[in-house]
């Protein structure tokens, strides 16, 4: 039997006032399948006055290495708490941040170690994600990343549902963060992200990766899922945040960064300029119509009608969306515009949103959709 290697990533579980959540995440960590040994576990609990949380963290089993439980003497809040945990990279070298409402795949640590070994020294990589969502960020639309046979892709999106930072990654971000305590209003960052509450650390990291043109490593299979427990940012439990959790084991195929599939923070593909025969640096891809007009470059590729000159058009049949462009499928649903020239005959497509939802999810039952919307409205008014 081969000798097991030492685990170089310190697990940092972040908690506050939810003993059941702490018990659940620590239980999933204990039961995971590790190809490494001597793995350090740190449980960092923000001050809440609830001794049960600390007691639960201390009592939960950890048989894979050393374990430390830190209880903060004063309330930090989520943003400062996560920042302080990121600072642990100075001491430990590499950390995996896991908030207490998460649950890990049995293979989560092995994936993280392989990804860190492959991309940890690449200055273009700002983090390694453990979570993979099937929806676009802050959007009702689904996300279908192009699959070319590798097990990972790259995106300008800083997940908060399980992430690995090493000393280099964190030092680069921390330098930027200390110079940007007032969040820059970057037009290339979704407005919903910029308007996250002040307790959010993620909106700073999201803006950082966009401004510095950095990427996270994402697995096509999610290695964490989120129970959406009521807490600082959510006032009731929800299953809406659950991901399809990978429950197997494998060696991960990880391409060179240059050869990998890449997406921006909106989940829009990068690198279509060559196919469209336009300069990549002059192209904005906005298939789903979610970007600010101020961010548009000369050429705009979208499924939405815009008041500009039409250059080329394609079908919107294949999934993911970019395959229609790559395979030059004829149609009129996807349009390449030249934003330097206006179209005086422009008219708004009133069925645009429904068309996009049907592309993403298939035929939509209007009655069920209305029933769901009314039910959500009732819940909202009850809370009010």
N, C-alpha and C positions, 0 to 999 in steps of 0.2 A: 504494500500500500504506500502511495506517495506521501511524503511528509507535507502536512498542511502549512500554508503560508500564513504569516501574521496579517491580521486585518488592519489596514492602514487608515480606514475611515472611522472616525469616532461618531457613534450614534448620539444625537442630541434630541431628546424628546422634550417638547415645550408644552408646559401645562399652566393652568391657573386655578380654576375652581370646579373642575369636573372629575371627581374620583372615578366614576364609571368609565369615562373616556380614557383616563390614564391606565386603568386596568385592562381595557380592551387593546390599546396600542401596544402596551408592554407584553401582553399575552401573545399577540401576533409576532412580535419580535423574538420572543423566547422560542416559539414553535417553528420559526423559519429554518430553511436548509442552508447551512453555511459551508462553503469550501475553504474557509479561512478560520483561524483560531486567534485567541487572545484579543477579542474585539472589545474595545472600551465603550461602555454605555454611560451617558450622562443624562440625568433627568433634571431639567431646570424649571422650577415652579415659581411663578410670580406671586407676590404677596397678596393673599386674599383673606387671611384670617381663618381659613378652613384647614384644620389640622388633619382631617380625614384624607385630603389629597396627598399630603406629605406621607402619611402613614401607609396609604395604598401604594405609593411609589416605592417606599422602602421595603414593603412586604412582598412585592411581586418578584418572582424568580428571574434570575439571569445567570445561565450556566455557561456562557460563551466567552467570559472574560471578566474584567473588573467593572464595577458599577459605583457611581457616585450620584447622590441626590443633593441638589442645591435648592435651598428655599430662600428667595430674595427677602431681605429685611424690610424693604419698602416697595410700594407698587410702582412698576415700571411702565405698564401699558404694553400692548402688543408690539408696536413699532420699536420701542427702545429695547424690549425683551429680545426680539429677533436680532437686532443689531448687536446686542451684547453676546448673543450666541454665535453670530458670525465672527465676532472678535476672537472666539476660541480657536480659530484657525492658526493664530499666532502661536498658541501653546501646543495644539495637537496636529497641525499640518493640514489635515482635511477633515471636514465635518459633514454629516448628513443631518439636515434640519427636518424634524418630523413633528408637526403640531399634533395635539392629542386626539383630534377627531379623525385621524387617518388610520388606515389598516394596511399592512404590507403584504405583498406577494411572498410566497416561500422563497423565491429566487431573487428578491430585491437586492440583497447585498452583493451577490455574485455579479449581477448586472452592473451595479455601481462601481465595483472594483475594476471590472473589465473596461468600462467607459473612462474611468479616471486614468488608468494606465495608458489608454489609447489617446486621450485628448487633454489630459491634465496640464501639459506644458504648452499647449497651443494658445497663443495670446488672443485668438479670435473667439475662443470659447469662454463664456462668462459663467457657466454653471452646467450641471448635469441634472436633468429632470427625472424623477421617478414616476411622475404621473402623466398620463396621456388622456386628453379629453376628446370626445367625438363631436364637440360643438366648437364653433368659432368663438373666440374670446368676446364675452359680453354680447352675445348674439343668439337669436333663435335658430340660426342656420347650422347645418352639420358641417363637419370638417372631414374631408377625405384626402389624406396625404398620399401623394403618388408613391407607389411601391415598386421598386426596381430589383428587389431581391435582398437588399440589406435589412438589418434589424433596427437601424436608427436613421433619423433624419435630423435636420437642424432648423431651428426657428428662433426668431428674435422675440422671444417671449419668456419672461422670468416666472416660472411656476412658483406657487407658494404651497403646493400640496406634496412636498417631499423633494428636496433638492440637495445636491452636493456642491460644496465650495472648497477649494483648496486655498492655501495661503496666497498664491499669486492672484487667483480670481477675486478673492475678497479684498486684498490690498488695492487692486485696481479700482474696484467699486468704491471702497471706503474713501480713497483720495477724491474721487468725483463727488461723493455724497457730502463730504465735509465742505466742499466749495459750493454746494447747491442745496442749502438748508431750506430755501424757498424753491419749490419745485418749478423748473422751467416749463412754460406752456408750449411744448413742441407740437407742431401741426401734424407730425407723423405718428403721434401717439393717440389712441382712441380717447375721445372726450370723457367717456365713462371711466376710464382708468385715471385720467388727470383729476377727475372729481371724486375719487375714492376719499374716504374720511381721513383726517389727519393722523389717525391711529395706524394707517396703512404704511408698511415699509415697502410693499410690493410696487406701489406706483413710482417710487424712486428708482427701484431696480429696473422696472419696465422702461422708464424714460432713459436710464443710463444705457441699456443695451441698444436702444434705437439711436441715441446720439453718438455712441461710440462704434456703431455698426458691428456689434458682437452677437453671439448666438448661444443658445442652450442646445445640448444634446438631448434628443427625445427618442425613446423606444416606441416602435409601432404598437407594442403591447404595454399596457399600463402596469406598473409595478407597485402602485398604491391606489387606494380608493378612499373617498371622503364620505364620512357618515353625516356631514352637515349638522352636527350637534349645535343646539342653541348656544350662543356665546357672544363674543364681542361684536361680531359683524352680522350675526343672524339671530333673530329673536325667537325662532322655533325650529325644531328638528325637521330635516327634509332629506328625502332619498334622491332629490334632483341632482345632487353632486356626485353620485356614485359613478365610478368608471368601470369598464369591463376589465376585471382583474385577471392578469396572467397567473395561471395556477400550475404551471409546469416548470421545467428546467431545461436550459440549453446553453450552448456557446453562442455568443452574439456576434453576428457579422457586422463589422464596423468599418465603413469605408474611410478613405482619406477625406479630409474636409472638402477639398476641391472637387471631389467626385460625388459628394452627397447631395440629396434632395434638400432644397432650402426654401423657407417661407419667411415672410415678414411678420410683424406682431399681429396683423389682421388675419393671418393665415392665408395670405395671397402668395402665389408662387413667384419665385425670383428666377431670372435667367431666360425669360421668353423673348428677349430682344432679338436674339440670333434667328429664332424661328420666324419672327415677324419682320425681319430685315430692317430693324430700327435700332439705334444705339441703346444699349441697356440703361445707361445713365440718363436717358431722356424718356424712359418708359415708366408709367405708373400702372400697376395692375390693381384693379378694383372690381373684380367680378361681381361682388355682392353689394356694391354701392354704399359702402360704409365709411369711406374716407372723406376728409374735409376737402372741399374744392381748392382751398389754399395750398394743399399738398400736391396738386396735379402738376406733372411735368408736361413736356410738349405732347407726348403721345399717351393716350389713355385707353386701356383695355378693360371693358366692362360689359356686364349683361344689362345694364340700365341705360335708358335713353338719356343722352346729354346733348346740349345745344352746340355741337361742334361738327366739323367736317368728317364724314365717314371715309376711312381709308381702306379697311378690309372688314369682312364679316364672316362669322362661323356659326355652326350649329351649337346648341346647348343640350346635347344628348348624352355624351359619354361622361363617366365619372372616374377620376376627378375632373373638374372643369377644364384644366389646362390640356387634357388629352385632345379635346376638340380642336385646339389651336395647333398642338404638336402634330396631329394627324391631318390637319387642314380639312376638317369635315365641313362641307358647305352648308350654309344656313344664314339666318339673319338675327339670331338671338344674342350672339357675342359680337361686339363691335370694337374695332380699333379706331379711335378718333384722333384727329389732329387738333389739339386745343388752341392752336394759333389761328385757326380759321373758324368763324361762327357759321351756324346753319340757321338761316332765317325761317326755314320750314319746320323747325323743331316742335314736337308736341309731346306732352306728358303721357306716359303709359300708366293708366290708373290700375291695371291689373298686375303691375310689376312685382309687388311683394308676394301675392298669391302664386304667381308663376315661379318665383324663386323657391318658395316653400314646397310647392309640388315637385319641383326638380329635386329638392333635398330629401323629401320624405315620401314621395309618391302622391297618389290621389288623396286629398284631404276631405274628410267628412265634415261638411259645414255645420251640421247640427251638433256633432260632438265638440267641435271647436268652440261654438257659441256657448254650449253648456259649461265647458271648462272655463271660458272667460268670465261668465257670470258667477261661477263658483269662486274664482279667484277674487273678483270684486267684492263679493259678500265677506270673504275672509278679511280683506283689507279694511272694510267698513267696521267690522266687529272689533278689530284692533284699535281703530280710531276712537 
